[in-house]
């Protein structure tokens, strides 16, 4: 089979063997060195990047900076290579990409640590989870829907007494949009109206109120990106200073 290797310097096409060992060897030979080079150029580690897993139908292998400069979504071989680069740069020279069979006609790239342990960056970054995330007590998720995407935001009501169920409860906001970014922004805009009610704020966990305010501020902040007033370097400086949950949220809000 043939695959495209996409890097900041351009795209090249390579021939890849059809067997599992040959595919793994090609990923380690062609993509891992590109990931290491991008990390040395300033790309963050894969778990700090805000990038999420998304399956691709075409064989396009992308380096970290190529991913950050486009959709901020990546397939398993991209994430596994990025994680191997992180580990090797941290001194774990035995880390490598390994390809495993997950079905009669499906393969999956994972990381074989120097200790022999298997690590799956794709699962840690959203594979098989319907893209659910949490931001300091606020849960949110995006999924494909007719006409684009649908986003849900769940706000916990920890001090609310519900008959027959004890304390607890959730306000769920669901909105659609042509992109994940639009759907999530619309949901956050509606959810943030909770902040207009002192009563609702009083029954939400304090950390959830703080997180909702931060998420609302992020939604406004990343509108600047649409006006092209800052570039990739500024974006990465902002993201690196966020807490992990907000960092992942920012990854979606920054999408075109």
Secondary structure, 3 states (H helix, E strand, C coil): CEEEEEECCEEEEEECCCCHHHHHHHHHHHHHHHHHHHHHCCCCCHHHCCCEECCCCCCEEECHHHHHCCCCEECHHHHHHHHHHHHHHCCCCCCEEEEEEEECCEEEEEEECCCCCEECHHHHCCCCCCCEEEECCEEEEEEEECCEEEEEEEEECCCCEECCCEECCEEEEEEEECCHHHHHHHHHHHHHHHHHCHHHHHHCCHHHHHHHHHHHHHHHHCHHHHCCCCCHHHHHHHHHCCCHHHHHHHHHHCCC
